């Protein structure tokens, strides 16, 4: 490398650095396109499985509903219909409250990990911008 700021091939160093930045951008864009196409292919392959999962979830919800209806009819032998329905509704409400509280606690516990990932991604983006300049 000469002392005048040119490379061994006679190109100014700024031109070489600009070419390196452009090549890095092109490489990053190509990687993103490749990742997008891979994700798209995997989603297309997963469509039948997703359909079966949706069908299974719908069947599970319906079976749960009919199980609750069966419990209601059994309880009607012991108490009035309105009281049986009220017992089932209160039981479901308590189950929902417990599940929501546990889920929210776990989400709050996971938040610092997500925050660190977000900060790390921002740091990488800032480093890449600085490297391109």
TAPENOR-V203022 format. One record per run of one state. SS is the DSSP state (H for helix, E for strand, C for the rest). FROM is the first residue (numbers start at 1). TO is the last residue. Records with the same first field share a line. If there is no record, write none. Layout:
SS = FROM-TO + FROM-TO
This chain:
C = 1-5 + 7-11 + 76-80 + 133-133
E = 6-6 + 12-12
H = 13-75 + 81-132
